[in-house]
């Protein structure tokens, strides 16, 4: 039986009808029309379905919508502020780091989470943060450059 569930997605409340065990990813894509998070493996191992729950990068493909409660959920679309790309999104575009697009949602979400917690991460911290994201096309060098560029862009915004 469907429940009425209130979600805070990209800073806006949304009321949806869903079974409590419905994966958050399905609600985001099918009910709210947010296509940034992608369905990849369905096993929480590839990173394509990443969203931010609070400030934590979280796979959404198996996460029951009922477990999210009124936590703040941010998708790729929600990173944009006032029509401006988030520094990570801008860096990915500038470095042409997205080739096939399979991994880029998760890479951006994980990088945003990393930079919020650690504004100047080491190479090892970057690699560890992105380690669980599966990249099919081998864009890793460009993605790593994009993370460094995002770090610089984020620092410039802070100054």
KAPEZI-V197215 format. One record per run of one state. SS is the DSSP state (h for helix, s for strand, l for the rest). FROM is the first residue (numbers start at 1). TO is the last residue. If there is no record, write none. Layout:
((SS;FROM;TO) (SS;FROM;TO))
This chain:
((l;1;2) (s;3;9) (l;10;11) (s;12;18) (l;19;22) (s;23;23) (h;24;31) (l;32;49) (s;50;53) (l;54;55) (s;56;59) (l;60;63) (s;64;64) (h;65;67) (l;68;71) (s;72;74) (l;75;75) (h;76;79) (l;80;80) (s;81;81) (l;82;83) (s;84;84) (l;85;86) (h;87;94) (l;95;103) (h;104;117) (l;118;122) (h;123;130) (l;131;139) (h;140;158) (l;159;159))
